[in-house]
Amino acid sequence: MLIDARTLPTDAVVQADVCVVGGGPAGITLAAELLGTGNRVCVLESGGVTVEPRPQSLARAESVGLSYYRVDATRFRALGGASHRWISARARPLDPLDFEARPGVPDSGWPFDSEHLTPYYGRAHRVLGLGPFDYDAASWEKERSRLPLDPAHVVTTMFRFGPLDVVLRRRQRLVDGEDVQVYVHATAQELVADDLGSRVAAVSVASGPARRFTVRAQLFVLAAGGIDNPRLLLLSTGAQPQGLGNGHDLVGRYFMEHPHTRTGMLRLQGAARHLDMSLHRRRSFPDATVQATLTPAPHVVRARSLLNSTWWLRPIPAALTSPAAAALSAFREGVTHRVRVPHALGHLRTLVSHPVDTARCAGELAVERGRGRWLTADRAFVELRAMSEQAPNPASRVTLGRQRDHLGQRRARLDWRLTGLDRESIRAAQGILDQAVREAGIGRVERPLGDERPPALIGGGCHHMGTTRMHPSPRRGVVDPDCRVHGWRTCSWRAARSSPPSATPIRR
Ligand SMILES: Cc1cc2nc3c(=O)[nH]c(=O)nc-3n(C[C@H](O)[C@H](O)[C@H](O)COP(=O)(O)OP(=O)(O)OC[C@H]3O[C@@H](n4cnc5c(N)ncnc54)[C@H](O)[C@@H]3O)c2cc1C
């Protein structure tokens, strides 16, 4: 049931068992899973049904760290959240390595291992419409081919792609039904504690600059995303002066992205130029859409204390290996993400001093954009695009900024930072790939990270993570292994039909 919160009288009080703050993929999925459990569930969504300028302006944040796209170009205030702008709903389970505490990677390791989540991946697959749960490259290889690389160095990893509107369709089920109250234009302002200060009893909600109402519930779920969850906790100073759950100054820390880097090039030689590597192109089968990437073998990553990463391959025409191509794509990224282009003057000089290359590149890029294929099909050059794990870094963080939004709340301030290990790991992974292709006798990796001129930019992937770190100890994490904020009691509520068992933390 959809309710526009602007129609509620000021000072209204809504009663619920479970109140979900945020109507993005997480909030909508959770609310849908609670259907039929007998709980009175309400969802508070800051935006409207579609992305509207006024609520969207609430997503603006100060950005003071790494050259980063504008935060409000990566998060969308509307029922459906960031899924409103998905261009490819790609998915794969986390690797066992991702959960391990790795020597050489400070603060790494989860309180449980990957097996703990295994039972839920099948369910997530159904929710996301991803088809059968199968990530074995061999299953797809019957019809498509991969590069012949020694798995002792590099393994072929599969990604799956789901329908782009899967969250919006699920949203519709909530809106059409009577069981869940979905409030739009309802921005949570502050979590309010009970008289004992041990439990969150209510949330104060704004439906306009001077309009407030209250939701009282047994259980509050923060599903406002990796920037607004810590923001809301930090704004909740009535409950705890330094921010709710922030007794150890951890809320907002360890902000992570998946660093995305377009760096290096696979140069295929001789007969290898004609190798079939169609498994690396996105391809739809009747029950699934798949694409392969290349990943450094887990035992090598462990042994060398690196971060995990994976590489997308894209054969490109020779024209796009020129410096003019890098300059043009830097400007294209700047326009797409509406940010200042680093080294803009240098790029401009490159374009002016290489007019022929510039014209060729522009032609190739225009044709690719229009028809999805290149003018010249040369298979000697394969662009490498890295998607990497970021090292946990307490200095990379979300705090409250000085500016205020139109509802009067302090905006988020993002200070995204990478460490030397983040860059070293990307470069080392390129080295591992280089060794594998050389040993296979098919070519080499050229222009690894740091050797390109101008230097490759490390951007984000609109994946906001960290900021409410999970750890069994309140001194090292904001939430416990069951996602409950340390130090705050939760009331009894009726669990979902097939609710997850409590996590059993691994002792570290
Ligand atoms: C262009 C793009 C492409 C992406 N592609 C992929 C992909 O292929 N694969 C993938 O895994 N991920 C992808 N992502 C990331 C993915 O969208 C996010 O991981 C996902 O949306 C997170 O879901 P969420 O519900 O936690 O947060 P969000 O989607 O951010 O939703 C949070 C919701 O909370 C609301 N909200 C915020 N603050 C408040 C408040 N105070 N009160 C009430 N409501 C509030 C917001 O309006 C929003 O609707 C992509 C993101 C973008 C932008």
The ligand as an SDF file (V2000), in Angstrom:
LIG
                    3D

 53 58  0  0  0  0  0  0  0  0999 V2000
   24.3750    3.0520  -12.2250 C   0  0  0  0  0  0  0  0  0  0  0  0
   24.5530    1.9580  -11.1930 C   0  0  0  0  0  0  0  0  0  0  0  0
   24.8250    0.6500  -11.6010 C   0  0  0  0  0  0  0  0  0  0  0  0
   24.9760   -0.3700  -10.6580 C   0  0  0  0  0  0  0  0  0  0  0  0
   25.1930   -1.6450  -11.1010 N   0  0  0  0  0  0  0  0  0  0  0  0
   25.2840   -2.6470  -10.2050 C   0  0  0  0  0  0  0  0  0  0  0  0
   25.4400   -4.0050  -10.6300 C   0  0  0  0  0  0  0  0  0  0  0  0
   25.4690   -4.2880  -11.8270 O   0  0  0  0  0  0  0  0  0  0  0  0
   25.5460   -4.9800   -9.6960 N   0  0  0  0  0  0  0  0  0  0  0  0
   25.4950   -4.6720   -8.3550 C   0  0  0  0  0  0  0  0  0  0  0  0
   25.5890   -5.5890   -7.5250 O   0  0  0  0  0  0  0  0  0  0  0  0
   25.3440   -3.4060   -7.9220 N   0  0  0  0  0  0  0  0  0  0  0  0
   25.2420   -2.4000   -8.8150 C   0  0  0  0  0  0  0  0  0  0  0  0
   25.0880   -1.1160   -8.3650 N   0  0  0  0  0  0  0  0  0  0  0  0
   25.0720   -0.8830   -6.9220 C   0  0  0  0  0  0  0  0  0  0  0  0
   23.6960   -1.2240   -6.3530 C   0  0  0  0  0  0  0  0  0  0  0  0
   22.7400   -0.4330   -7.0060 O   0  0  0  0  0  0  0  0  0  0  0  0
   23.6840   -0.9690   -4.8670 C   0  0  0  0  0  0  0  0  0  0  0  0
   24.5900   -1.8510   -4.2640 O   0  0  0  0  0  0  0  0  0  0  0  0
   22.2970   -1.1820   -4.3060 C   0  0  0  0  0  0  0  0  0  0  0  0
   21.4170   -0.2570   -4.8800 O   0  0  0  0  0  0  0  0  0  0  0  0
   22.3000   -1.0170   -2.8150 C   0  0  0  0  0  0  0  0  0  0  0  0
   20.9780   -1.1790   -2.3890 O   0  0  0  0  0  0  0  0  0  0  0  0
   20.4680   -0.4700   -1.0790 P   0  0  0  0  0  0  0  0  0  0  0  0
   19.0120   -0.7300   -0.9880 O   0  0  0  0  0  0  0  0  0  0  0  0
   21.3380   -0.8660    0.0510 O   0  0  0  0  0  0  0  0  0  0  0  0
   20.7770    1.0930   -1.2940 O   0  0  0  0  0  0  0  0  0  0  0  0
   20.1750    2.1490   -2.3050 P   0  0  0  0  0  0  0  0  0  0  0  0
   19.9360    1.5860   -3.6420 O   0  0  0  0  0  0  0  0  0  0  0  0
   21.0540    3.3400   -2.2010 O   0  0  0  0  0  0  0  0  0  0  0  0
   18.7620    2.4960   -1.6790 O   0  0  0  0  0  0  0  0  0  0  0  0
   18.6760    3.2330   -0.4780 C   0  0  0  0  0  0  0  0  0  0  0  0
   17.2880    3.8560   -0.4200 C   0  0  0  0  0  0  0  0  0  0  0  0
   17.1790    4.5320    0.8290 O   0  0  0  0  0  0  0  0  0  0  0  0
   16.5730    5.7970    0.6270 C   0  0  0  0  0  0  0  0  0  0  0  0
   17.0120    6.6870    1.7070 N   0  0  0  0  0  0  0  0  0  0  0  0
   18.2270    7.2180    1.9010 C   0  0  0  0  0  0  0  0  0  0  0  0
   18.2490    7.9380    3.0300 N   0  0  0  0  0  0  0  0  0  0  0  0
   17.0020    7.8460    3.5520 C   0  0  0  0  0  0  0  0  0  0  0  0
   16.3970    8.3800    4.7170 C   0  0  0  0  0  0  0  0  0  0  0  0
   17.0830    9.1430    5.5800 N   0  0  0  0  0  0  0  0  0  0  0  0
   15.0860    8.1010    4.9520 N   0  0  0  0  0  0  0  0  0  0  0  0
   14.3730    7.3240    4.0940 C   0  0  0  0  0  0  0  0  0  0  0  0
   14.9110    6.7940    2.9730 N   0  0  0  0  0  0  0  0  0  0  0  0
   16.2080    7.0540    2.7210 C   0  0  0  0  0  0  0  0  0  0  0  0
   17.0320    6.2240   -0.7460 C   0  0  0  0  0  0  0  0  0  0  0  0
   16.1530    7.1790   -1.3000 O   0  0  0  0  0  0  0  0  0  0  0  0
   17.0470    4.9030   -1.5070 C   0  0  0  0  0  0  0  0  0  0  0  0
   15.8260    4.6310   -2.1350 O   0  0  0  0  0  0  0  0  0  0  0  0
   24.9160   -0.0590   -9.2720 C   0  0  0  0  0  0  0  0  0  0  0  0
   24.6510    1.2470   -8.8660 C   0  0  0  0  0  0  0  0  0  0  0  0
   24.4680    2.2500   -9.8070 C   0  0  0  0  0  0  0  0  0  0  0  0
   24.1680    3.6630   -9.3480 C   0  0  0  0  0  0  0  0  0  0  0  0
  1  2  1  0
  2  3  1  0
  2 52  2  0
  3  4  2  0
  4  5  1  0
  4 50  1  0
  5  6  2  0
  6  7  1  0
  6 13  1  0
  7  8  2  0
  7  9  1  0
  9 10  1  0
 10 11  2  0
 10 12  1  0
 12 13  2  0
 13 14  1  0
 14 15  1  0
 14 50  1  0
 15 16  1  0
 16 17  1  0
 16 18  1  0
 18 19  1  0
 18 20  1  0
 20 21  1  0
 20 22  1  0
 22 23  1  0
 23 24  1  0
 24 25  2  0
 24 26  1  0
 24 27  1  0
 27 28  1  0
 28 29  2  0
 28 30  1  0
 28 31  1  0
 31 32  1  0
 32 33  1  0
 33 34  1  0
 33 48  1  0
 34 35  1  0
 35 36  1  0
 35 46  1  0
 36 37  1  0
 36 45  1  0
 37 38  2  0
 38 39  1  0
 39 40  1  0
 39 45  2  0
 40 41  1  0
 40 42  2  0
 42 43  1  0
 43 44  2  0
 44 45  1  0
 46 47  1  0
 46 48  1  0
 48 49  1  0
 50 51  2  0
 51 52  1  0
 52 53  1  0
M  END
$$$$
